[in-house]
């Protein structure tokens, strides 16, 4: 009869493993259906056949989970053992762990099996769990465990995850009750004096769409974008949109410094006060000093970071004939607590009168930096570093004075196939004309330029740029047309990578800057008169005796590079010179060699931009 009935019973559906939060309930319903099917349709079948039926009906995902199970001898064909193992994976009431950890563990086992790791499988999965967990607390516990196995690691992770879930549930229940009471009171106050009106359909739909969650910024449970901490300023980190209690920034436990603090709540002076509301003082690494006040010994804490002195009200009441003055100064602790300032008074300590702010706190009396220094409790120590190197500017005055001039003149080669161009003068802002006039006069005095009246085929525009730091004018010519006619020289200038590679082992550095480096490179007069002509705003033209920063002629500084090519520990980059050494003596010797060479060839340096003996 039962065999005939087998064909009349509908096969149970596959187990649905989606939505892990409801797996235990789904398992209960599916197991009940499967047990009924086995009882009425397969009652006469063997236990092995019933196990195969369970694996067939449960579906592909269930069979993948089955492939990760480890069975003892003769357990693989036991229906009770099979169902118990599946229940242990899906039923959190009997196993204190979460579904998420279980399925992650299952997934790792499947991957390891496919990779054919064999005996290494459990160890590799265990290591992946230890390295992959994002909880530092769990990771520390796993690393402390002696003889950690895969089963132990999974058990620790599951227990931790379930405990956190239960704690979250308990906290949410308490917060929801508090929030409901508060919301109900607010709703009553808002509707007072108005007719009661039921919630509209739109409001109902809005509440349904905005699910509540536990907020880590205010500590309550509320809908999204409805946080009561939004716009509020944290007194701890001074940032917005969260309460101080839930601030994630690190905070020192024993801060007693007093700093200035600006507040909109008081018109008087405002100061930051450290943890003055602590019930117990942390005296490690703290400095105290005792003084006699009207025959009574009072211990003061010395805080060099404080700007004011603090006296608790309890100690002030023990003093007699000490006048208490009113003050508008407010004190705020670093934790954001406003301190009640009773007033201020003057106390005689040793031979000094010190002003104290009297506060209603139980902190020990505090002496700030000013009072501690005046009382001789602290002393300022000024460190001076002695160096054996003479002042280079004083030792080589000629190198750091005036405008130098290199002996070798530079000759520009022109492509005769390029047509000459005469550029018109550019307009100069009225605010810069007087300054430009003085700068051109200075350049003429230094023989950088000279006025000429002869005609020429090439005339370049004058470019004026005001330096932002010094306000001085930078004068150069617009070489765009002239650059097209100049024949380019091929000379490899050192790159930054080349220079840094050669600085291996350098510990002491000095950076030198040529004083108007382009002005010290002279042109031969014939080329200067015919090519480097400037149009002046006052009329006429001027011949440039120097290069005035032609872009195509940066390689003309190869002459400078060659000046120092036989000196060790010297690198050049256009008009910058870098001197380095592995020891101070080596650096100083090389620096003297460079300055001597500059003095020999007539190259001058800018003392303001020089940096001597910087330790790397």
ZIMOSUL-V769909 format. One record per residue. N is the residue number from 0. RES is the residue in one small letter. PHI is phi in radians with two decimals (* if undefined). Layout:
BEGIN
n & res & phi
N & RES & PHI
N & RES & PHI
END
This chain:
BEGIN
n & res & phi
0 & x & *
1 & x & -1.19
2 & x & -1.16
3 & x & -1.24
4 & x & -1.23
5 & x & -1.02
6 & x & -1.37
7 & x & -1.70
8 & x & -1.71
9 & x & -1.31
10 & x & -1.17
11 & x & -1.06
12 & x & -1.27
13 & x & -1.19
14 & x & -1.23
15 & x & -1.61
16 & x & -1.68
17 & x & -1.36
18 & x & 1.00
19 & x & -1.08
20 & x & -1.14
21 & x & -1.91
22 & x & -1.13
23 & x & -1.12
24 & x & -1.18
25 & x & -1.08
26 & x & -1.13
27 & x & -1.04
28 & x & -1.19
29 & x & -1.18
30 & x & -1.12
31 & x & -1.08
32 & x & -1.11
33 & x & -1.18
34 & x & -1.09
35 & x & -1.10
36 & x & -1.13
37 & x & -1.14
38 & x & -1.25
39 & x & -1.58
40 & x & -1.84
41 & x & -2.32
42 & x & -1.12
43 & x & -1.62
44 & x & -1.33
45 & x & -1.26
46 & x & -1.12
47 & x & -1.13
48 & x & -1.19
49 & x & -1.14
50 & x & -1.11
51 & x & -1.15
52 & x & -1.12
53 & x & -1.07
54 & x & -1.17
55 & x & -1.25
56 & x & -1.32
57 & x & -1.13
58 & x & 1.79
59 & x & -1.11
60 & x & -1.15
61 & x & -1.17
62 & x & -1.18
63 & x & -1.14
64 & x & -1.14
65 & x & -1.03
66 & x & -1.18
67 & x & -1.63
68 & x & -1.32
69 & x & -1.92
70 & x & -1.81
71 & x & -1.38
72 & x & -1.16
73 & x & 1.10
74 & x & -1.73
75 & x & -1.12
76 & x & -1.83
77 & x & -1.67
78 & x & -1.10
79 & x & -1.13
80 & x & -1.14
81 & x & -1.08
82 & x & -1.15
83 & x & -1.17
84 & x & -1.17
85 & x & -1.16
86 & x & -1.13
87 & x & -1.10
88 & x & -1.41
89 & x & -1.83
90 & x & -1.89
91 & x & -1.21
92 & x & -1.19
93 & x & -1.66
94 & x & -2.16
95 & x & -1.40
96 & x & -2.68
97 & x & -1.73
98 & x & -1.17
99 & x & -1.09
100 & x & -1.12
101 & x & -1.07
102 & x & -1.29
103 & x & -1.14
104 & x & -1.09
105 & x & -1.09
106 & x & -1.09
107 & x & -1.13
108 & x & -1.12
109 & x & -1.12
110 & x & -1.11
111 & x & -1.11
112 & x & -1.17
113 & x & -1.12
114 & x & -1.41
115 & x & 1.02
116 & x & -1.35
117 & x & 0.94
118 & x & -1.22
119 & x & -1.44
120 & x & -1.02
121 & x & -1.10
122 & x & -1.15
123 & x & -1.18
124 & x & -1.15
125 & x & -1.04
126 & x & -1.12
127 & x & -1.15
128 & x & -1.17
129 & x & -1.11
130 & x & -1.35
131 & x & -1.58
132 & x & -1.19
133 & x & -1.65
134 & x & -1.76
135 & x & -1.14
136 & x & -1.13
137 & x & -1.18
138 & x & -1.10
139 & x & -1.10
140 & x & -1.15
141 & x & -1.12
142 & x & -1.25
143 & x & -1.34
144 & x & -1.23
145 & x & -1.40
146 & x & 1.06
147 & x & -1.18
148 & x & -1.88
149 & x & -1.10
150 & x & -1.13
151 & x & -1.11
152 & x & -1.09
153 & x & -1.13
154 & x & -1.09
155 & x & -1.12
156 & x & -1.13
157 & x & -1.16
158 & x & -1.09
159 & x & -1.14
160 & x & -1.17
161 & x & -1.21
162 & x & -1.13
163 & x & -1.16
164 & x & -1.15
165 & x & -1.18
166 & x & -1.10
167 & x & -1.11
168 & x & -1.12
169 & x & -1.12
170 & x & -1.12
171 & x & -1.15
172 & x & -1.12
173 & x & -1.15
174 & x & -1.21
175 & x & -1.13
176 & x & -1.08
177 & x & -1.14
178 & x & -1.17
179 & x & -1.11
180 & x & -1.11
181 & x & -1.18
182 & x & -1.13
183 & x & -1.15
184 & x & -1.14
185 & x & -1.14
186 & x & -1.15
187 & x & -1.14
188 & x & -1.17
189 & x & -1.17
190 & x & -1.53
191 & x & -1.16
192 & x & 1.58
193 & x & -2.08
194 & x & -1.21
195 & x & -1.21
196 & x & -2.36
197 & x & -1.20
198 & x & -1.15
199 & x & -1.36
200 & x & -1.12
201 & x & -1.15
202 & x & -1.13
203 & x & -1.11
204 & x & -1.15
205 & x & -1.16
206 & x & -1.16
207 & x & -1.19
208 & x & -1.34
209 & x & -1.67
210 & x & -1.30
211 & x & -1.39
212 & x & -2.63
213 & x & -1.38
214 & x & -1.60
215 & x & -1.56
216 & x & -1.79
217 & x & -2.14
218 & x & 1.49
219 & x & -2.02
220 & x & -1.85
221 & x & -2.63
222 & x & -1.30
223 & x & -1.15
224 & x & 1.08
225 & x & -2.38
226 & x & -1.41
227 & x & -1.17
228 & x & -1.49
229 & x & -1.13
230 & x & 1.54
231 & x & -1.44
232 & x & -1.81
233 & x & -1.32
234 & x & -1.36
235 & x & -1.60
236 & x & -1.84
237 & x & 1.18
238 & x & -1.72
239 & x & -1.74
240 & x & 1.30
241 & x & -2.82
242 & x & -1.51
243 & x & -1.04
244 & x & -1.08
245 & x & -1.92
246 & x & -1.26
247 & x & -1.68
248 & x & -1.33
249 & x & -1.25
250 & x & -2.43
251 & x & -1.24
252 & x & -1.40
253 & x & -2.18
254 & x & -1.79
255 & x & -2.14
256 & x & -1.22
257 & x & -2.03
258 & x & -2.22
259 & x & -1.20
260 & x & -2.50
261 & x & -1.66
262 & x & -2.36
263 & x & -1.57
264 & x & -1.64
265 & x & -2.51
266 & x & -1.56
267 & x & -1.56
268 & x & -1.27
269 & x & -2.31
270 & x & -2.39
271 & x & -1.53
272 & x & -2.13
273 & x & -1.27
274 & x & -1.34
275 & x & -1.37
276 & x & -1.72
277 & x & -1.35
278 & x & -1.44
279 & x & -2.20
280 & x & -1.55
281 & x & -1.59
282 & x & -1.72
283 & x & -1.17
284 & x & 1.06
285 & x & -1.87
286 & x & -2.06
287 & x & -2.21
288 & x & -2.49
289 & x & -1.79
290 & x & -2.36
291 & x & -1.59
292 & x & -2.11
293 & x & 0.93
294 & x & 1.44
295 & x & -1.92
296 & x & -1.46
297 & x & -2.14
298 & x & -1.65
299 & x & -1.89
300 & x & -1.59
301 & x & -1.67
302 & x & -2.28
303 & x & -1.25
304 & x & -1.60
305 & x & -1.62
306 & x & -1.76
307 & x & -2.29
308 & x & -1.85
309 & x & -2.12
310 & x & -2.27
311 & x & -1.13
312 & x & -1.10
313 & x & -1.10
314 & x & -1.37
315 & x & -1.06
316 & x & -1.15
317 & x & -1.42
318 & x & -1.65
319 & x & -2.06
320 & x & 1.02
321 & x & -1.96
322 & x & -1.29
323 & x & -1.83
324 & x & -1.74
325 & x & -1.31
326 & x & -2.59
327 & x & -1.69
328 & x & -1.24
329 & x & -2.00
330 & x & -2.07
331 & x & -2.23
332 & x & -1.31
333 & x & -1.12
334 & x & -1.45
335 & x & 1.68
336 & x & -1.46
337 & x & -1.38
338 & x & -1.64
339 & x & -1.43
340 & x & -1.58
341 & x & -1.34
342 & x & 2.91
343 & x & -2.40
344 & x & -2.51
345 & x & -2.05
346 & x & -2.08
347 & x & -1.68
348 & x & -1.99
349 & x & 0.96
350 & x & -1.97
351 & x & -2.12
352 & x & -1.68
353 & x & -2.02
354 & x & -1.53
355 & x & -2.14
356 & x & -1.65
357 & x & -1.57
358 & x & -2.16
359 & x & -1.53
360 & x & -2.36
361 & x & -1.85
362 & x & -1.36
363 & x & -1.24
364 & x & -0.98
365 & x & -2.27
366 & x & -1.89
367 & x & -1.41
368 & x & -1.13
369 & x & -1.06
370 & x & -1.16
371 & x & -1.11
372 & x & -1.26
373 & x & -1.17
374 & x & -1.45
375 & x & 1.34
376 & x & -1.40
377 & x & -2.30
378 & x & -2.33
379 & x & -1.37
380 & x & -1.89
381 & x & -1.75
382 & x & -1.54
383 & x & -2.11
384 & x & -1.80
385 & x & -1.56
386 & x & -2.24
387 & x & -1.45
388 & x & -1.46
389 & x & -1.21
390 & x & -1.14
391 & x & -1.07
392 & x & -1.14
393 & x & -1.35
394 & x & -1.29
395 & x & -2.24
396 & x & -1.12
397 & x & -1.16
398 & x & -1.22
399 & x & -1.90
400 & x & -2.27
401 & x & 1.26
402 & x & -1.85
403 & x & -1.45
404 & x & -2.67
405 & x & -1.30
406 & x & -1.15
407 & x & -1.39
408 & x & -1.52
409 & x & -1.89
410 & x & -2.06
411 & x & -1.57
412 & x & -1.76
413 & x & -1.95
414 & x & -1.43
415 & x & -1.19
416 & x & -1.37
417 & x & -1.58
418 & x & -1.30
419 & x & -1.13
420 & x & -2.29
421 & x & -1.94
422 & x & -1.63
423 & x & -1.32
424 & x & -1.22
425 & x & -1.60
426 & x & -1.31
427 & x & -1.91
428 & x & -0.99
429 & x & -1.05
430 & x & -1.20
431 & x & -1.83
432 & x & -1.15
433 & x & -1.15
434 & x & -1.16
435 & x & -1.14
436 & x & -1.06
437 & x & -1.18
438 & x & -1.16
439 & x & -1.13
440 & x & -1.13
441 & x & -1.12
442 & x & -1.14
443 & x & -1.20
444 & x & -1.13
445 & x & -1.52
446 & x & 1.09
447 & x & -1.41
448 & x & -2.30
449 & x & -2.61
450 & x & -1.25
451 & x & -2.38
452 & x & -2.04
453 & x & -1.23
454 & x & -1.25
455 & x & -2.66
456 & x & -1.42
457 & x & -1.99
458 & x & -2.38
459 & x & -1.91
460 & x & -1.34
461 & x & -1.52
462 & x & -1.98
463 & x & -2.09
464 & x & -2.28
465 & x & -1.56
466 & x & -1.26
467 & x & -1.18
468 & x & -1.39
469 & x & -1.70
470 & x & 1.41
471 & x & -1.30
472 & x & -1.65
473 & x & -1.81
474 & x & -1.88
475 & x & -2.70
476 & x & -1.84
477 & x & -1.47
478 & x & -1.70
479 & x & -1.03
480 & x & -1.28
481 & x & -1.17
482 & x & -1.07
483 & x & -1.19
484 & x & -1.68
485 & x & -1.34
486 & x & -1.35
487 & x & -1.37
488 & x & -1.59
489 & x & -1.92
490 & x & -2.55
491 & x & -1.41
492 & x & -1.36
493 & x & -1.17
494 & x & -1.60
495 & x & -1.07
496 & x & -1.10
497 & x & -1.10
498 & x & -1.19
499 & x & -1.11
500 & x & -1.13
501 & x & -1.38
502 & x & -1.55
503 & x & -1.05
504 & x & 1.56
505 & x & -1.23
506 & x & -2.07
507 & x & -2.21
508 & x & -2.28
509 & x & -2.38
510 & x & -1.96
511 & x & -2.04
512 & x & -2.21
513 & x & -1.15
514 & x & -1.39
515 & x & 0.87
516 & x & -0.93
517 & x & -1.18
518 & x & -1.22
519 & x & -1.54
520 & x & -1.74
521 & x & -1.52
522 & x & -1.63
523 & x & -1.20
524 & x & -1.05
525 & x & -1.09
526 & x & -1.25
527 & x & -1.08
528 & x & -1.26
529 & x & -1.66
530 & x & -1.94
531 & x & -1.59
532 & x & -1.77
533 & x & -2.01
534 & x & -1.54
535 & x & -1.65
536 & x & -1.18
537 & x & -1.50
538 & x & 1.90
539 & x & 1.49
540 & x & -2.31
541 & x & -2.34
542 & x & -1.65
543 & x & -1.54
544 & x & -1.39
545 & x & -2.08
546 & x & -1.33
547 & x & 0.89
548 & x & 1.06
549 & x & -1.29
550 & x & -1.05
551 & x & -1.27
552 & x & -1.91
553 & x & -1.11
554 & x & -1.29
555 & x & -1.12
556 & x & -1.31
557 & x & -1.05
558 & x & -1.07
559 & x & -1.16
560 & x & -1.02
561 & x & -1.27
562 & x & -1.13
563 & x & -2.02
564 & x & -1.20
565 & x & -1.68
566 & x & -1.74
567 & x & -1.38
568 & x & 1.26
569 & x & -2.21
570 & x & -2.18
571 & x & -2.15
572 & x & -2.44
573 & x & 0.97
574 & x & -1.84
575 & x & -1.87
576 & x & -2.17
577 & x & -2.05
578 & x & -2.01
579 & x & -2.42
580 & x & -2.77
581 & x & -1.40
582 & x & -2.23
583 & x & -1.14
584 & x & -1.11
585 & x & -1.09
586 & x & -1.11
587 & x & -1.12
588 & x & -1.11
589 & x & -1.19
590 & x & -1.13
591 & x & -1.12
592 & x & -1.12
593 & x & -1.15
594 & x & -1.17
595 & x & -1.13
596 & x & -1.15
597 & x & -1.06
598 & x & -1.19
599 & x & -1.21
600 & x & -1.62
601 & x & 1.52
602 & x & -1.58
603 & x & -1.86
604 & x & -2.09
605 & x & -1.63
606 & x & -1.19
607 & x & -1.18
608 & x & -1.67
609 & x & -1.44
610 & x & -2.29
611 & x & -1.83
612 & x & 0.90
613 & x & -1.50
614 & x & -1.43
615 & x & -1.45
END
